[in-house]
């Protein structure tokens, strides 16, 4: 659940979805002072989300506050803590935009730097484009390190919208992605159900080929 849906419907919808037995990935990309992010992490855990995001650029103290708060809240509930992943560099950002906002190095270097910071801060994983997934797998030794990849476009699609670093489901999974985030290829399709089935078919084929 992203910021648009959450802003329109709030935590009540999250709870309703969880009550159906489904899991919720809350993608609000928390980025604030450590105290505020710790509170948001606590609230996210208390309503029962399975995974949520923070921005790695918030720094190590902020990220540690998030995961520690989530674990404490889960311990009080007697539940498994949610997976906490850090957004590295948004898929809408390229080298030109990095330079515009005053960040040194190219996109790949920025992603690598932020991924290592997230891992050293104790987070469960990161959000990065599928184009960086393989390099992340090679640089992070934790076997259970989670890589969430947005910017997924089905095979044969020429659409990228405002996302500049995109890949097919097949490419993302082969590169080491753990979870794929698929939005507009489904929601903006003439027939969302057909689009979803097409993407699921591509995922299933890739996974069966890897076995």
C-alpha positions in Angstrom: 0.0 0.0 0.0 1.5 3.3 -1.2 1.0 6.9 -0.1 -2.0 7.6 -2.4 -4.1 4.7 -1.1 -3.0 5.2 2.5 -3.8 8.9 2.4 -7.3 8.2 1.0 -8.2 5.4 3.3 -5.8 5.3 6.3 -4.9 2.5 8.7 -8.4 1.2 8.7 -8.0 -0.2 5.2 -4.7 -1.8 6.2 -6.5 -3.6 9.1 -9.4 -4.7 6.9 -6.9 -6.3 4.4 -5.0 -8.1 7.1 -8.3 -9.4 8.6 -8.8 -11.3 5.3 -5.6 -13.2 5.9 -3.6 -11.2 3.5 -0.2 -9.5 4.2 0.4 -5.8 3.7 3.6 -4.1 2.5 3.2 -0.5 3.7 5.3 1.6 1.3 5.2 5.0 3.0 9.0 5.5 2.8 9.4 7.0 6.3 12.1 9.8 6.4 12.2 12.1 9.4 14.1 12.5 12.6 14.7 9.2 14.5 12.0 9.8 17.1 9.3 10.4 14.5 10.4 7.4 12.4 10.5 5.2 15.5 6.9 6.2 16.2 5.8 5.4 12.7 7.6 2.0 12.8 5.8 1.2 16.1 2.4 2.2 14.7 3.0 0.2 11.5 3.9 -2.9 13.6 0.9 -2.4 15.9 -1.6 -2.4 13.0 0.0 -5.6 11.7 1.9 -4.9 8.5 4.3 -7.5 7.3 6.8 -5.1 5.7 7.4 -1.4 5.5 9.9 1.1 4.1 12.2 3.8 5.3 14.6 6.0 3.4 18.2 4.9 3.7 19.2 8.6 3.2 17.7 9.3 6.6 20.9 7.9 8.1 22.0 5.0 10.4 20.5 6.4 13.6 17.1 6.8 12.0 17.2 3.3 10.5 18.3 1.7 13.7 15.5 3.5 15.5 13.0 2.1 13.0 13.9 -1.5 13.3 14.4 -1.4 17.1 11.0 0.2 17.6 9.4 -2.4 15.3 11.0 -5.3 17.2 9.9 -3.9 20.5 6.3 -3.4 19.3 6.2 -6.9 17.9 7.6 -8.4 21.1 4.8 -6.7 23.1 2.2 -8.1 20.7 3.8 -11.5 20.7 4.1 -11.5 16.9 6.9 -11.7 14.3 8.4 -8.3 13.6 7.8 -6.8 10.2 10.5 -6.8 7.5 12.0 -3.3 7.5 13.6 -2.3 4.1 15.4 0.9 3.2 14.8 2.7 0.0 18.2 3.4 -1.7 17.7 5.5 -4.8 14.2 5.9 -6.2 13.7 4.3 -9.7 12.6 7.7 -11.0 16.1 9.1 -10.3 19.0 8.9 -12.8 22.5 10.4 -12.8 21.3 13.8 -13.9 18.8 14.1 -11.0 21.5 12.9 -8.5 23.7 15.7 -9.7 20.8 18.2 -9.5 20.2 17.4 -5.8 23.9 17.5 -5.0 24.7 13.9 -4.5 28.2 12.7 -5.5 28.8 9.8 -7.9 26.5 8.0 -10.3 23.3 6.1 -9.5 25.1 2.7 -9.1 27.6 4.2 -6.6 24.9 6.0 -4.6 22.8 2.8 -4.4 25.8 0.8 -3.3 26.7 3.3 -0.6 23.1 3.4 0.8 22.7 -0.4 0.6 25.8 -0.9 2.7 24.6 1.7 5.2 21.2 0.0 5.5 22.9 -3.4 6.0 25.3 -2.1 8.7 22.3 -0.4 10.4 20.7 -3.8 10.9 17.8 -3.5 8.4 16.3 -6.6 6.8 16.9 -5.4 3.3 16.6 -2.6 0.7 14.5 -1.3 -2.1 16.4 -0.8 -5.3 15.9 -1.0 -9.0 16.2 -4.5 -10.6 19.3 -3.2 -12.5 21.2 -3.1 -9.2 19.9 -6.3 -7.6 22.8 -8.5 -8.8 25.5 -6.1 -7.5 23.7 -5.9 -4.2 23.6 -9.7 -3.9 27.3 -9.8 -4.6 28.2 -7.1 -2.1 26.0 -8.2 0.9 26.9 -11.5 2.4 23.7 -12.0 4.4 21.7 -14.8 2.8 18.4 -13.6 4.1 18.9 -10.0 3.0 15.7 -8.9 1.2 15.8 -7.0 -2.1 12.5 -5.4 -3.1 12.5 -4.2 -6.7 10.0 -1.6 -8.1 10.1 -0.5 -11.8 8.8 -3.8 -13.0 7.5 -3.9 -16.6 6.2 -7.1 -18.3 8.1 -8.6 -21.2 7.3 -6.7 -24.5 6.3 -3.5 -22.7 7.8 -0.2 -23.9 6.2 1.8 -21.1 8.4 3.2 -18.4 6.4 6.2 -17.2 8.5 8.3 -14.8 10.6 5.4 -13.8 14.0 5.4 -15.5 15.6 2.1 -14.2 13.1 -0.6 -15.1 13.3 -4.3 -15.9 11.0 -7.3 -16.7 10.0 -9.7 -13.9 12.3 -12.3 -15.4 15.3 -10.0 -15.3 14.6 -8.9 -11.8 14.2 -12.4 -10.4 17.3 -13.6 -12.3 19.3 -10.8 -10.8 18.4 -11.8 -7.2 15.2 -9.8 -6.3 13.2 -11.2 -3.4 9.9 -9.2 -4.0 8.6 -7.4 -7.1 6.6 -4.3 -6.9 4.1 -4.0 -9.8 1.8 -1.1 -9.9 0.8 0.7 -13.1 1.4 -2.2 -15.5 -1.7 -3.7 -13.7 -3.7 -0.7 -12.5 -3.4 1.2 -15.8 -4.0 -1.8 -18.0 -7.2 -2.0 -20.1 -7.9 -5.3 -18.3 -6.0 -5.4 -15.0 -6.8 -9.1 -14.3 -5.3 -10.1 -17.7 -2.3 -8.0 -17.0 -1.8 -9.5 -13.6 -2.1 -13.0 -14.9 0.5 -12.2 -17.6 3.0 -11.0 -15.0 2.3 -13.9 -12.7 2.9 -16.3 -15.6 6.2 -14.7 -16.3 7.2 -14.9 -12.7 6.2 -18.6 -12.4 8.1 -19.5 -15.6 11.2 -17.8 -14.2 11.0 -19.5 -10.9 10.4 -22.9 -12.4 13.5 -22.4 -14.6 15.6 -21.6 -11.6 14.7 -24.8 -9.8 
